[in-house]
Structures are given as structure tokens and as C-alpha cells.
């Protein structure tokens, strides 16, 4: 449970950092994007963070997220390649997508 909380906080911070970085700087002073466009981009960014974080971590940290590394949890039952290495991003995204068939 602690690992899930750590991962959720990291995903929230990542979402806020990426969302805040896209908010300023590049537009002229006083101009804002239309609210529908800004909301749509936030939804796309949220989906990318919620799906991309576990996929990237599984790919490059031997199937473990930062929360699992901090708590020291071992990963079992995850799909692996025949050679025993980490899964490809496609398999990892299928595994992490909520409600997706295994």
C-alpha cells in the first residue's frame, strides 16, 4: 500500500510539473488558450502520465516502479521475455492499462 501511495504522489508531481511547464512562457502576455483546448490537453497529459509512468518504469527498472523500489517489493507474475529480460513497452502497456485483457 505504501508503494502505491509513493507512486501516486510521484505521478501527481509529474503531472503538475508537466502541466505547469506547458502553461507559461511560449504565449504572448495576456493570451490564454481556449478553455476547451486547455482541458483537452490536460486530459491527454493525465492519461500519458498515468499510463506512461508504469510502462517506462517497468521497462527500465526491471519491472518495478519507484514505490516498489523504495519499499523493497519483488515483482512476480509479470510478463517476461523468454530470455528473462524486461518486457517490451507494448506488453507493459497492456498489463498496466486498467481493464485490458492479459
Backbone as CSV, one residue per row, in Angstrom:
resi,resn,N_x,N_y,N_z,CA_x,CA_y,CA_z,C_x,C_y,C_z
1,UNK,0.807,-1.187,0.000,0.000,0.000,0.000,0.861,1.267,0.000
2,UNK,1.981,1.194,0.732,2.885,2.340,0.766,3.510,2.573,-0.618
3,UNK,3.815,1.498,-1.331,4.395,1.625,-2.671,3.414,2.310,-3.614
4,UNK,2.132,1.961,-3.510,1.107,2.590,-4.339,0.977,4.070,-4.017
5,UNK,1.048,4.424,-2.740,0.964,5.826,-2.338,2.157,6.616,-2.874
6,UNK,3.342,6.046,-2.784,4.539,6.724,-3.309,4.415,6.938,-4.816
7,UNK,3.966,5.914,-5.531,3.796,6.038,-6.982,2.730,7.076,-7.331
8,UNK,1.639,7.108,-6.573,0.576,8.080,-6.843,1.068,9.505,-6.625
9,UNK,1.836,9.731,-5.573,2.385,11.070,-5.318,3.356,11.466,-6.423
10,UNK,4.205,10.536,-6.853,5.142,10.839,-7.940,4.413,11.152,-9.252
11,UNK,3.345,10.421,-9.531,2.571,10.692,-10.739,1.889,12.056,-10.655
12,UNK,1.383,12.421,-9.484,0.762,13.731,-9.307,1.784,14.846,-9.509
13,UNK,2.963,14.683,-8.920,4.024,15.697,-9.086,4.440,15.800,-10.547
14,UNK,4.579,14.672,-11.216,4.944,14.673,-12.632,3.878,15.377,-13.471
15,UNK,2.606,15.098,-13.182,1.509,15.737,-13.899,1.524,17.250,-13.680
16,UNK,1.731,17.674,-12.431,1.747,19.108,-12.133,2.949,19.807,-12.761
17,UNK,4.105,19.133,-12.752,5.294,19.737,-13.366,5.128,19.878,-14.878
18,UNK,4.643,18.821,-15.522,4.465,18.885,-16.974,3.336,19.843,-17.355
19,UNK,2.281,19.860,-16.574,1.173,20.771,-16.847,1.561,22.223,-16.632
20,UNK,2.363,22.466,-15.594,2.815,23.828,-15.320,3.835,24.305,-16.336
21,UNK,4.649,23.390,-16.833,5.658,23.769,-17.836,4.994,24.137,-19.154
22,UNK,3.875,23.525,-19.463,3.174,23.837,-20.706,2.283,25.049,-20.599
23,UNK,2.165,25.630,-19.395,1.239,26.735,-19.190,1.832,28.090,-19.537
24,UNK,3.095,28.286,-19.322,3.625,29.639,-19.487,4.815,29.702,-20.407
25,UNK,5.229,30.941,-20.632,6.461,31.144,-21.357,6.306,31.329,-22.851
26,UNK,5.653,30.446,-23.547,5.641,30.466,-25.004,4.539,31.361,-25.569
27,UNK,3.556,31.738,-24.774,2.454,32.526,-25.321,2.669,34.012,-25.034
28,UNK,2.096,34.857,-25.853,2.193,36.308,-25.611,1.510,36.684,-24.303
29,UNK,1.931,37.787,-23.705,1.378,38.218,-22.422,-0.123,38.474,-22.548
30,UNK,-0.871,37.954,-21.590,-2.309,38.195,-21.564,-3.144,37.255,-22.408
31,UNK,-2.536,36.379,-23.168,-3.309,35.464,-24.025,-3.357,34.093,-23.391
32,UNK,-4.530,33.518,-23.369,-4.731,32.176,-22.830,-5.364,31.308,-23.904
33,UNK,-5.070,30.008,-23.881,-5.730,29.115,-24.841,-7.209,28.982,-24.476
34,UNK,-8.036,28.624,-25.440,-9.458,28.416,-25.135,-9.606,27.338,-24.052
35,UNK,-10.602,27.491,-23.179,-10.767,26.532,-22.081,-10.953,25.085,-22.557
36,UNK,-11.635,24.882,-23.665,-11.839,23.519,-24.164,-10.508,22.891,-24.585
37,UNK,-9.657,23.659,-25.231,-8.352,23.152,-25.643,-7.485,22.843,-24.427
38,UNK,-7.484,23.751,-23.451,-6.679,23.534,-22.253,-7.158,22.295,-21.497
39,UNK,-8.462,22.112,-21.383,-8.999,20.933,-20.704,-8.672,19.649,-21.440
40,UNK,-8.770,19.693,-22.764,-8.442,18.510,-23.562,-6.985,18.125,-23.433
41,UNK,-6.108,19.117,-23.440,-4.681,18.833,-23.284,-4.367,18.281,-21.898
42,UNK,-5.082,18.757,-20.879,-4.875,18.230,-19.532,-5.302,16.767,-19.436
43,UNK,-6.401,16.423,-20.095,-6.851,15.028,-20.087,-5.827,14.139,-20.792
44,UNK,-5.322,14.589,-21.932,-4.315,13.817,-22.662,-3.051,13.665,-21.815
45,UNK,-2.626,14.726,-21.169,-1.438,14.667,-20.317,-1.655,13.723,-19.137
46,UNK,-2.838,13.755,-18.542,-3.133,12.869,-17.421,-3.070,11.401,-17.833
47,UNK,-3.640,11.079,-18.983,-3.602,9.695,-19.470,-2.161,9.278,-19.764
48,UNK,-1.390,10.176,-20.364,0.012,9.848,-20.655,0.813,9.604,-19.381
49,UNK,0.566,10.397,-18.346,1.304,10.220,-17.094,0.861,8.935,-16.398
50,UNK,-0.454,8.699,-16.319,-0.955,7.520,-15.614,-0.574,6.220,-16.308
51,UNK,-0.480,6.229,-17.619,-0.093,5.025,-18.339,1.420,4.984,-18.588
52,UNK,2.018,6.116,-18.865,3.435,6.153,-19.221,4.375,5.888,-18.060
53,UNK,4.028,6.362,-16.874,4.896,6.163,-15.709,5.155,4.681,-15.437
54,UNK,4.105,3.842,-15.290,4.397,2.427,-15.022,5.083,1.727,-16.192
55,UNK,4.745,2.112,-17.426,5.354,1.469,-18.594,6.845,1.776,-18.648
56,UNK,7.207,3.028,-18.461,8.622,3.417,-18.506,9.385,2.776,-17.349
57,UNK,8.796,2.779,-16.165,9.481,2.186,-15.018,9.650,0.681,-15.189
58,UNK,8.627,-0.002,-15.696,8.766,-1.442,-15.920,9.845,-1.737,-16.937
59,UNK,9.934,-0.904,-17.926,10.898,-1.140,-18.999,12.329,-0.966,-18.514
60,UNK,12.574,0.062,-17.710,13.950,0.407,-17.370,14.353,0.083,-15.934
61,UNK,13.423,-0.364,-15.093,13.767,-0.686,-13.700,13.412,-2.128,-13.368
62,UNK,13.532,-3.009,-14.330,13.304,-4.438,-14.130,11.921,-4.749,-13.574
63,UNK,10.908,-4.067,-14.095,9.534,-4.360,-13.733,9.067,-3.752,-12.428
64,UNK,9.845,-2.852,-11.853,9.464,-2.251,-10.574,9.356,-0.748,-10.712
65,UNK,8.374,-0.167,-10.047,8.222,1.283,-10.026,9.051,1.844,-8.876
66,UNK,9.102,3.172,-8.774,9.881,3.804,-7.712,9.337,3.400,-6.345
67,UNK,8.018,3.337,-6.211,7.425,2.933,-4.946,7.828,1.530,-4.544
68,UNK,7.841,0.613,-5.492,8.245,-0.761,-5.198,9.736,-0.830,-4.865
69,UNK,10.542,-0.016,-5.516,11.967,0.001,-5.210,12.217,0.530,-3.800
70,UNK,11.487,1.580,-3.406,11.677,2.173,-2.077,11.258,1.194,-0.981
71,UNK,10.106,0.539,-1.186,9.597,-0.388,-0.173,10.333,-1.717,-0.218
72,UNK,10.909,-2.051,-1.360,11.650,-3.299,-1.495,10.794,-4.474,-1.937
73,UNK,9.679,-4.193,-2.611,8.809,-5.262,-3.085,9.411,-5.942,-4.305
74,UNK,9.280,-7.249,-4.356,9.698,-8.020,-5.525,8.503,-8.159,-6.446
75,UNK,8.767,-8.203,-7.727,7.703,-8.306,-8.713,7.567,-9.754,-9.125
76,UNK,6.355,-10.261,-9.097,6.111,-11.630,-9.522,4.899,-11.683,-10.430
77,UNK,4.917,-12.577,-11.380,3.765,-12.753,-12.248,3.686,-11.795,-13.414
78,UNK,4.621,-10.924,-13.543,4.620,-10.005,-14.677,5.096,-10.747,-15.920
79,UNK,4.577,-10.353,-17.083,5.067,-10.991,-18.306,6.541,-10.682,-18.537
80,UNK,7.300,-11.669,-18.899,8.726,-11.506,-19.158,9.049,-12.088,-20.526
81,UNK,10.142,-11.642,-21.086,10.603,-12.247,-22.330,11.202,-13.607,-22.038
82,UNK,11.361,-14.395,-23.054,11.928,-15.737,-22.871,13.337,-15.688,-22.300
83,UNK,14.087,-14.658,-22.652,15.454,-14.553,-22.162,15.505,-14.070,-20.714
84,UNK,14.346,-13.687,-20.144,14.309,-13.259,-18.759,14.448,-11.765,-18.576
85,UNK,14.569,-11.021,-19.648,14.705,-9.577,-19.536,13.363,-8.889,-19.378
86,UNK,13.358,-7.575,-19.271,12.109,-6.846,-19.113,11.232,-6.953,-20.359
87,UNK,9.961,-6.691,-20.172,9.023,-6.785,-21.281,9.200,-5.602,-22.228
88,UNK,8.609,-5.729,-23.397,8.619,-4.621,-24.343,7.550,-3.614,-23.904
89,UNK,7.616,-2.371,-24.378,6.630,-1.370,-23.982,5.192,-1.764,-24.327
90,UNK,4.985,-2.493,-25.413,3.632,-2.893,-25.783,3.041,-3.845,-24.750
91,UNK,3.794,-4.848,-24.346,3.305,-5.780,-23.333,3.086,-5.079,-22.001
92,UNK,3.984,-4.191,-21.665,3.867,-3.468,-20.411,2.639,-2.567,-20.400
93,UNK,2.358,-1.900,-21.514,1.186,-1.026,-21.554,-0.095,-1.842,-21.490
94,UNK,-0.116,-3.031,-22.110,-1.297,-3.896,-21.993,-1.488,-4.343,-20.561
95,UNK,-0.418,-4.640,-19.857,-0.509,-5.100,-18.487,-0.995,-3.988,-17.566
96,UNK,-0.580,-2.740,-17.796,-0.902,-1.627,-16.906,-2.202,-0.921,-17.249
97,UNK,-2.746,-1.140,-18.417,-3.979,-0.450,-18.786,-5.139,-1.066,-18.010
98,UNK,-5.903,-0.257,-17.282,-6.990,-0.805,-16.462,-8.040,-1.509,-17.310
99,UNK,-8.370,-2.719,-16.952,-9.414,-3.475,-17.643,-8.983,-4.150,-18.920
100,UNK,-7.717,-4.036,-19.275,-7.249,-4.659,-20.511,-7.083,-6.161,-20.307
101,UNK,-7.414,-6.946,-21.304,-7.199,-8.396,-21.163,-5.720,-8.706,-21.134
102,UNK,-5.336,-9.651,-20.305,-3.928,-10.025,-20.161,-3.456,-10.755,-21.337
